[in-house]
Amino acid sequence: MSTSAVFDRVHARAPGKLNLFFEVGAVQDDGYHDVASAYQAVSLWEDVYATPADGFRVSMSGSVFVGDVPSDDRNLALRAARLLAQRLGHDGGVHLEIVKQVPVAGGMGGGSADAAAALIACDALWGGDLGSAELHRLAARLGADVPFALMGGTAVGIGRGDRLSPALAKGRFDWVIVTSREGLSTPEVYTRLDEMRRRPDIRPAAGSPTVDPGVLHALRSGDAVALAAHARNDLQAAALTLRPDLRELLERGERAGALTGLVSGSGPTVAFLADGPEEALDVQMSLSASGYDALHVHGPVHGARIM
């Protein structure tokens, strides 16, 4: 393929996500875990602007702190662009300008959303026209959350989380998320979970992780109260040992009227489910008054798109 671009600049947008349910299997020989997750894309967006360049580079700004986001080849969006260029035989480069809303290292898949947006932006910029199936195949090579950022909506993920099936979700679910400047290391959280499971008082690893049917029924019926009763995150106990302050936050949110609160993914972002927009606003205002950075978001929303 020639280095000439089809467009001078492409703008793509992809959503962050929450894990409504996350069951973690036993650690395997390669150090990874099988999981079963219910994902929901929510209304915090990552915007990626792709313009032609001689090499591959990235710049970042946004409403969240971006100082810890790598700008070298550790950046998942840059890796996505390089992977796509290799797949297309494209011998030019790209400058990716990323405008972030999703908390960094917060368990909400912001880096994966960047990668998903970069894939579709560069595909349009270079005239790849690969189609959804091939873009999802490439996304799966980048990480378990990248295919879901492409898909959006609500989905069940099994295996390493990248074997996705859409899940029907009726209506709208309102969430209040509380972000934290201090991140948590995902490998460290998994390691702590494995350590805790060696003790008899911790829930044992599931032989074959599955999503609780009650979660799927609650989503299909649009019932936030039922979803609150079945929401669970196996990583939460481990995250709370590493960040004990999150326990107080969970208690505050539920006292403020949330149906339930849970750590999102490996944390440290905490998500509170409310019984509607007005109830979410009450929770947000209460937590903000207590000094927390609280945001009201909703889901499900669409996946990565060209704007």
Secondary structure, 3 states (H helix, E strand, C coil): CCCCCCCCCEEEEEEEEEEEEEEEEEECCCCCEEEEEEEEEEEEEEEEEEEEECCEEEEEEECCCCCCCCCCCCCHHHHHHHHHHHHHCCCCEEEEEEEECCCCCCCCCHHHHHHHHHHHHHHHHCCCCCCHHHHHHHHHHHCCCHHHHHHECEEEEEECCCEEEECCCCCCEEEEEEECCCCCCHHHHHHHHHHHHCCCCCCCCECCCCCCHHHHHHHHHCCHHHHHHHCEECCHHHHHHHCCHHHHHHHHHHHCCCCEEEECCCCCCEEEEECCHHHHHHHHHHHHHCCCEEEEEEECCECCEEC
